Amino acid sequence: MILQNTFYRTVSMQDTENGQHLASIALERENQIFKAHFPDLPILPGACLVQISKEFIEEKLQQKVQITLFKNLKFLKTINPDEFPEINICFSYRKNEEHYTASITYSKNEHLFCKLDYLFITQ
């Protein structure tokens, strides 16, 4: 795990009956990434959102994954850790013939921050 326990920590995690996984994470505001992106107005970088989703899937599958294709990548609202110190992640994945598909959303209450849909393979 690259970002887990340094950039964010998992507050809660639960699986639903329909195959979705729900997690709440707390952002580590003092992490160097926030100091660089941006010093006076910290914003969670989109690349970190992708990496966090990848880490959760790897944790569930208990193996490394490689993203092969983004089908949908929408950043809808910036995430400032001062305003949103905790955010929610809802993710699911399923195996097809040659790859997996993943669907992820980041939100907090009525705020929808990001939607990701991508293909990946296990390594």
ZADO-1210 file (C-alpha; in nm, 4 decimals, padded with zeros to 6 digits):
<atoms>
<atom x="00.0000" y="00.0000" z="00.0000" code="MET" pos="1"/>
<atom x="00.1478" y="00.3262" z="-00.1114" code="ILE" pos="2"/>
<atom x="-00.0882" y="00.5830" z="00.0414" code="LEU" pos="3"/>
<atom x="-00.2690" y="00.3876" z="00.3125" code="GLN" pos="4"/>
<atom x="-00.1624" y="00.4873" z="00.6644" code="ASN" pos="5"/>
<atom x="00.0443" y="00.7792" z="00.5390" code="THR" pos="6"/>
<atom x="-00.1910" y="00.9828" z="00.3182" code="PHE" pos="7"/>
<atom x="-00.5159" y="00.8354" z="00.4479" code="TYR" pos="8"/>
<atom x="-00.6359" y="00.5821" z="00.7003" code="ARG" pos="9"/>
<atom x="-00.9384" y="00.3586" z="00.6856" code="THR" pos="10"/>
<atom x="-01.2006" y="00.4538" z="00.9435" code="VAL" pos="11"/>
<atom x="-01.4570" y="00.1883" z="00.8536" code="SER" pos="12"/>
<atom x="-01.5197" y="-00.0792" z="00.5932" code="MET" pos="13"/>
<atom x="-01.8245" y="-00.2905" z="00.5204" code="GLN" pos="14"/>
<atom x="-01.9480" y="-00.5161" z="00.2451" code="ASP" pos="15"/>
<atom x="-02.3057" y="-00.5075" z="00.1226" code="THR" pos="16"/>
<atom x="-02.5182" y="-00.7978" z="00.0105" code="GLU" pos="17"/>
<atom x="-02.5179" y="-00.6757" z="-00.3503" code="ASN" pos="18"/>
<atom x="-02.1397" y="-00.6928" z="-00.3869" code="GLY" pos="19"/>
<atom x="-02.0580" y="-00.3319" z="-00.3107" code="GLN" pos="20"/>
<atom x="-01.7942" y="-00.2299" z="-00.0615" code="HIS" pos="21"/>
<atom x="-01.8343" y="00.0840" z="00.1469" code="LEU" pos="22"/>
<atom x="-01.5470" y="00.2547" z="00.3206" code="ALA" pos="23"/>
<atom x="-01.4854" y="00.5742" z="00.5080" code="SER" pos="24"/>
<atom x="-01.1370" y="00.7215" z="00.5070" code="ILE" pos="25"/>
<atom x="-00.9743" y="01.0025" z="00.7008" code="ALA" pos="26"/>
<atom x="-00.7307" y="01.2179" z="00.5078" code="LEU" pos="27"/>
<atom x="-00.3969" y="01.2927" z="00.6733" code="GLU" pos="28"/>
<atom x="-00.3923" y="01.6707" z="00.6278" code="ARG" pos="29"/>
<atom x="-00.0266" y="01.7048" z="00.7262" code="GLU" pos="30"/>
<atom x="00.0945" y="01.4739" z="00.4506" code="ASN" pos="31"/>
<atom x="00.3499" y="01.6289" z="00.2144" code="GLN" pos="32"/>
<atom x="00.1181" y="01.5797" z="-00.0840" code="ILE" pos="33"/>
<atom x="-00.1280" y="01.8334" z="00.0551" code="PHE" pos="34"/>
<atom x="00.1527" y="02.0768" z="00.1302" code="LYS" pos="35"/>
<atom x="00.2595" y="02.0623" z="-00.2345" code="ALA" pos="36"/>
<atom x="-00.0896" y="02.0472" z="-00.3896" code="HIS" pos="37"/>
<atom x="-00.1440" y="02.3357" z="-00.3046" code="PHE" pos="38"/>
<atom x="00.0250" y="02.5148" z="-00.0124" code="PRO" pos="39"/>
<atom x="-00.2482" y="02.7697" z="00.0604" code="ASP" pos="40"/>
<atom x="-00.5434" y="02.5654" z="-00.0653" code="LEU" pos="41"/>
<atom x="-00.4914" y="02.1899" z="-00.0248" code="PRO" pos="42"/>
<atom x="-00.6735" y="01.9720" z="-00.2777" code="ILE" pos="43"/>
<atom x="-00.6746" y="01.5957" z="-00.3021" code="LEU" pos="44"/>
<atom x="-00.5061" y="01.5116" z="-00.6368" code="PRO" pos="45"/>
<atom x="-00.7019" y="01.3017" z="-00.8852" code="GLY" pos="46"/>
<atom x="-00.4100" y="01.0601" z="-00.9163" code="ALA" pos="47"/>
<atom x="-00.4418" y="00.9890" z="-00.5428" code="CYS" pos="48"/>
<atom x="-00.8123" y="00.9088" z="-00.5830" code="LEU" pos="49"/>
<atom x="-00.7210" y="00.6531" z="-00.8491" code="VAL" pos="50"/>
<atom x="-00.4465" y="00.5067" z="-00.6285" code="GLN" pos="51"/>
<atom x="-00.6725" y="00.4846" z="-00.3226" code="ILE" pos="52"/>
<atom x="-00.9354" y="00.2942" z="-00.5213" code="SER" pos="53"/>
<atom x="-00.6664" y="00.0604" z="-00.6521" code="LYS" pos="54"/>
<atom x="-00.5407" y="-00.0045" z="-00.2976" code="GLU" pos="55"/>
<atom x="-00.8884" y="-00.0953" z="-00.1737" code="PHE" pos="56"/>
<atom x="-00.9386" y="-00.3397" z="-00.4616" code="ILE" pos="57"/>
<atom x="-00.5954" y="-00.4930" z="-00.4005" code="GLU" pos="58"/>
<atom x="-00.6826" y="-00.5351" z="-00.0344" code="GLU" pos="59"/>
<atom x="-01.0083" y="-00.7131" z="-00.1208" code="LYS" pos="60"/>
<atom x="-00.8482" y="-00.9389" z="-00.3834" code="LEU" pos="61"/>
<atom x="-00.5296" y="-00.9913" z="-00.1796" code="GLN" pos="62"/>
<atom x="-00.3150" y="-00.9344" z="-00.4888" code="GLN" pos="63"/>
<atom x="-00.1693" y="-00.6524" z="-00.6940" code="LYS" pos="64"/>
<atom x="-00.3707" y="-00.5124" z="-00.9827" code="VAL" pos="65"/>
<atom x="-00.2823" y="-00.3122" z="-01.2916" code="GLN" pos="66"/>
<atom x="-00.5304" y="-00.0658" z="-01.4385" code="ILE" pos="67"/>
<atom x="-00.5469" y="-00.1218" z="-01.8140" code="THR" pos="68"/>
<atom x="-00.8186" y="00.1159" z="-01.9357" code="LEU" pos="69"/>
<atom x="-01.0241" y="00.4014" z="-01.7947" code="PHE" pos="70"/>
<atom x="-01.3797" y="00.3843" z="-01.9232" code="LYS" pos="71"/>
<atom x="-01.5025" y="00.6811" z="-01.7208" code="ASN" pos="72"/>
<atom x="-01.3083" y="00.9303" z="-01.5128" code="LEU" pos="73"/>
<atom x="-01.5092" y="01.2260" z="-01.3820" code="LYS" pos="74"/>
<atom x="-01.3871" y="01.4687" z="-01.1207" code="PHE" pos="75"/>
<atom x="-01.6974" y="01.6604" z="-01.0146" code="LEU" pos="76"/>
<atom x="-01.5920" y="01.8551" z="-00.7040" code="LYS" pos="77"/>
<atom x="-01.2566" y="01.9235" z="-00.5423" code="THR" pos="78"/>
<atom x="-01.1790" y="01.7650" z="-00.2068" code="ILE" pos="79"/>
<atom x="-01.0202" y="02.0021" z="00.0419" code="ASN" pos="80"/>
<atom x="-00.9107" y="01.8066" z="00.3538" code="PRO" pos="81"/>
<atom x="-00.9887" y="02.1064" z="00.5740" code="ASP" pos="82"/>
<atom x="-01.3508" y="02.1031" z="00.4565" code="GLU" pos="83"/>
<atom x="-01.3817" y="01.7246" z="00.4164" code="PHE" pos="84"/>
<atom x="-01.1410" y="01.5481" z="00.6546" code="PRO" pos="85"/>
<atom x="-01.3325" y="01.2222" z="00.5998" code="GLU" pos="86"/>
<atom x="-01.4803" y="01.0969" z="00.2746" code="ILE" pos="87"/>
<atom x="-01.6715" y="00.7881" z="00.1689" code="ASN" pos="88"/>
<atom x="-01.5847" y="00.5403" z="-00.1026" code="ILE" pos="89"/>
<atom x="-01.8276" y="00.2998" z="-00.2630" code="CYS" pos="90"/>
<atom x="-01.6671" y="00.0455" z="-00.4933" code="PHE" pos="91"/>
<atom x="-01.7452" y="-00.2766" z="-00.6687" code="SER" pos="92"/>
<atom x="-01.5665" y="-00.4986" z="-00.9156" code="TYR" pos="93"/>
<atom x="-01.6422" y="-00.8080" z="-01.1155" code="ARG" pos="94"/>
<atom x="-01.4444" y="-01.0467" z="-01.3296" code="LYS" pos="95"/>
<atom x="-01.5091" y="-01.0781" z="-01.7006" code="ASN" pos="96"/>
<atom x="-01.3384" y="-01.3155" z="-01.9398" code="GLU" pos="97"/>
<atom x="-00.9972" y="-01.1482" z="-01.9558" code="GLU" pos="98"/>
<atom x="-01.0148" y="-00.8661" z="-01.7039" code="HIS" pos="99"/>
<atom x="-01.2032" y="-00.7116" z="-01.4158" code="TYR" pos="100"/>
<atom x="-01.4258" y="-00.4058" z="-01.4272" code="THR" pos="101"/>
<atom x="-01.4324" y="-00.1635" z="-01.1360" code="ALA" pos="102"/>
<atom x="-01.6783" y="00.1093" z="-01.0468" code="SER" pos="103"/>
<atom x="-01.5930" y="00.3614" z="-00.7745" code="ILE" pos="104"/>
<atom x="-01.7530" y="00.6758" z="-00.6333" code="THR" pos="105"/>
<atom x="-01.6161" y="00.9194" z="-00.3764" code="TYR" pos="106"/>
<atom x="-01.8692" y="01.1212" z="-00.1774" code="SER" pos="107"/>
<atom x="-01.9600" y="01.2803" z="00.1534" code="LYS" pos="108"/>
<atom x="-02.3230" y="01.3420" z="00.2444" code="ASN" pos="109"/>
<atom x="-02.4787" y="01.5197" z="-00.0548" code="GLU" pos="110"/>
<atom x="-02.1406" y="01.5913" z="-00.2190" code="HIS" pos="111"/>
<atom x="-02.0341" y="01.3677" z="-00.5065" code="LEU" pos="112"/>
<atom x="-01.6635" y="01.4210" z="-00.5746" code="PHE" pos="113"/>
<atom x="-01.5565" y="01.1639" z="-00.8277" code="CYS" pos="114"/>
<atom x="-01.6734" y="00.8703" z="-01.0404" code="LYS" pos="115"/>
<atom x="-01.4304" y="00.6147" z="-01.1790" code="LEU" pos="116"/>
<atom x="-01.4909" y="00.3158" z="-01.4031" code="ASP" pos="117"/>
<atom x="-01.1939" y="00.1179" z="-01.5254" code="TYR" pos="118"/>
<atom x="-01.0668" y="-00.2181" z="-01.6365" code="LEU" pos="119"/>
<atom x="-00.7861" y="-00.3967" z="-01.4557" code="PHE" pos="120"/>
<atom x="-00.5974" y="-00.7223" z="-01.4470" code="ILE" pos="121"/>
<atom x="-00.4388" y="-00.9014" z="-01.1547" code="THR" pos="122"/>
<atom x="-00.0642" y="-00.9494" z="-01.1396" code="GLN" pos="123"/>
</atoms>
